[in-house]
Amino acid sequence: MPVPKKSPLPQWPLCLGVDDASGPLFLTCEHATNRIPPEIEVTDADSAWLRTHWAWDKGATEVVEALVEQTNSSAVLAIASRLVCDTNRVVQHENWIRQEMEGYTLSFNRKVGIDERERRRLVYYEPYHAAIDQSLASRLERGPRPLLIAIHSFTPTYAGEQRWMEMGVIFDECVPEAHALRDALVVEGYATALNAPYSGALGQMYSPRRHGRAHKLRYLELEMRHDLFDTPEQTAETVTKVSRAIRSLVQ
C-alpha cells in the first residue's frame, strides 16, 4: 500500500454498503489503511515504518469489501493509520497513540501533548465509533440483528517467534459463534486458533466488544496472517476462502 504523506483523506470514517443494506453481517475494520492526515508532519524515516504492519492490517480491507458485496451487508472502516490513534484500543491504553516500535520513535508521536491527544480523539477516534453506532442503529431498523465481525490481520512472527496459526478467532462471550467460525476456517484448509495470537478473554478486542454489547449483538474479531496476502493471487484466494467461511455462519 502506498504511503501518501500529504494527500487529502475521505470523510472520516469510511462507510461501505448501500443505505438499505440488510444483510446478515456488520463489518468493522479498525486498521484499514496506513494513511496519515495531511496536517500531521511525517519524516522520510517515519515513512518507512508506515509500510509495515505497525501502520495498518494487510488484507483486512479486501476481505471487508468482498463480504459487503457478497452479503448485502454494511461496514465501517477507519481511514487513518492506527499510528494516528488506535480505534481498537481504549483511549487510556498506553499504546492508544504509539510512540515507539522496535526501537524507533515516530517523529509525529514523540511529543504528543494533552491538546493533540484530545484533538485526535475528537477528529479521528470518536467519529469512527459514532459512525458504527449510527450505522448499526439504522441497520437494526431494517431487519434481524446481524453478526458483528471486526476484521484484522497479524504478522507471521512476533518477538522472534513463529506464529503457527494462519487464522485466529478472537472472542469472549460468543463461544458458539467463535467455534463455528473456527470450524469453517479449518474446512477451508487454514490452521486456526481460538483466542490467538490475541485473546478476547484478556480484553484484546475493544471495538467489537464495545459495539456488540451496546447494540446487544453477537460479535467476534477475526485475525488473518499477513503472508496469506503477499501476492495478488494469494490475496484473491484468501479473500474467497475467508468470505466463504464467514458466509457459512449466517446462511
N, C-alpha and C positions, 0 to 999 in steps of 0.2 A: 504494500500500500504506500503511495507517495506521501510525502510529508510537506504539505503547504505551510510555509512559515507565516505568510501574511495574506491569506485568502479569506474572503467573506464566507461565513457559515450560514447554513439554512436556519430557519427559525428554530429555536430551541424548545423542546427536543423535536425529534422527527417521529411522526405517527404514520404508520402504514396501515393499509386496509381501507376499503370504501366505507362511507358513512353508515351504510346499512348492513355491514358485516355482522353475521350472526352465527359464525362457525363455532366449533366445539373447543377451540383453543384461544388463549390470550397470551401473546408472547412479549417478553421484555428482553432488552439487550443493553446491559449497563455499560459494557466496554466495547461499543460497536465500532469506534473509529479511533485513529491516532491524531486527530485534528486539534490544533491549538488555536484559540480565538485570536484575531488579529491584534487585539490590544495587549496581548501578553508577549513580551520580547523573548525570542528564542535564539540562542547562540548556535554556531556551527557544531560545537561539541554536544550541545543538547540534542541536535537533530539526529545524530547517530543513535541515540537512545530511543528516539521516537519511532524508530524502525524495529524495535524489539517488542517482546511480549509485555514489557513493563508498561507500554503505552496503550495497547488495545488487545482484544481477543481475536486472534486469527480464525477465520472461518465462521464465526458466530453470525455475522450479518447475513451471509449467504444462506445459512440454514433457516433463519427467521424469514427471509424473503420468500423462500420456497414454500414454507408452511403457510404463510399468509395467502399465497396464490392458490395453493392446493386445497385449502380447507375453508376458504372464505372467512378467515379469522382476522383479528386485528393485532397490531403490535406497536410498542413504543420503544424507540431506540434513543440512547444518549448520544449526542453528536460530538461532544467534547471528549478528548482523551481522558482516561482515568487519572492521568498525571495533573490535570487541572484540578479535579476533585473526584473522589471515587463515589459514584452513586450507589454502589453496593456495600457501603460502609456507613455506620452511624457517624454523625458529624464529630463526635467526641473521640473517634478512633484515632490512634496515634499516626496511622498512615492514610487518614482521610485526604490529606494533601501530602503526598510522599516527597520528601526532600532528597533522599539518598537511596541508591540501589547499586549493589555490587561495588561499593567504594566510590562511586561517582555521585556528586551533588549537583542537582539541577539548578541552573542559574536562576530560573524564574520561580523557584520554590525556596531558595536559600534563605530569604529574609521576608517571608510572608507574615505580615503582622495581623493584628486583630481586624483592622478595617478591610484588608484584602481578603481575609478569610470570610468575613461577613458578606463582602461583595460577591465572591464566588458562590457562597451558599444561596444568595438571593437570585443570582443571574443564571446559574447553571444547575445547581442541585435541586432546589425546591421546585423550579418549573418542570423538571423531569418527573418528579414524584407526583406533582399536581396533575400532570398530563395523564399519568397512569390512572390516577383516581377518577379523573373526568371521563376518560375513555372507557374505563370499566363500568362506571355508573351508567353511561349511555348504552353500553353493550348489554347490561343486565336488564334494561328496559325492553330489549328486543327479543329475548329468548332465554332458554335454560342457562344455568351457570356454567361457564367454561372452565377448563382446566388451565391454570396459570403455570407457565413454564418460563423460567429465566434461562437464556442460552449463553453459555460461556465456553472458554477453552483454556487449556493448560499446557505447560511445557513438558517435553519428554523426560527431561532431567531437572532436578532441583537440588541445590546444595551438593552437587556431585553424585547424587543418587538417581539411578534409572527408575522411572515410574513404569511399572509393568502394565497397568491398566490403560486401555485405549479410550474408554468411556467411564465417566463417574456419575452416578445418580445421587444427588445431594438432597437430603430430606431431614425433617424432624418429626412432624406429626402425621404425614400422609404415607404411612407404611405400605398399604396395599398398592397404591399408585406407584410408589418407588420400586417395589418388587416387580410389578408388571412391566415397567419400563426397562428395568434391568434384564428381565427375561426376553423382551422383544429385541433388545440390542444384542443379546447373546445369539438369538436366532439369526440376526444379520451378520454374525461372524465376529463380533467385537468382544475382546476381553474386557468385561465390565465389572466395576466395583460399586459397592454401596457405601456412601459417605467417605469416598476417597477420590481424588487426593485431598479433598477438604471435607469437613464434617458439618452438616446442618445441625446435628445434635450439639455441636460446640459453638453454635451461633454464627457459622460462616456462610449465611445466605440472607443477608439483611433485607434486600429489596423484595424478593418474593415472599418472605415471611411477613414483612410489613403490609404488603398489599393483599396477600392472601387472607391474612387474619382480619384486616379491615373490612373486606368485602365478603367474608365467610366463604372463601373458595378453597378448593384443593390446590396445592401448589408444590412445585418441585423446582430444582435447578439442575440443568444438565451441563456437565463438563466434558469437552471433547479434546483429545490430544492434538497438539499443533501439527505434528508431522503427517496427520491424515489430510492436510490441506497444502502440502508442499508444492504440488503441481496442479494445473487446471484439471487434468484427468482425475487425480486423487480427490480434488475438491468436488467435482461432479459426482463421483462415486459415493463419497461420504455424505453429501447432501441428499442424494437419492435414498441411501440406506437409513440414515437417521430420520429423515422425514417419514419414511415408511414405518419405522418402528414407533414413532410418536403417534402417527395417524392410527396405528393399530389399537392404541389405548382408548380411542374415542369413537371408533367406527362400530 
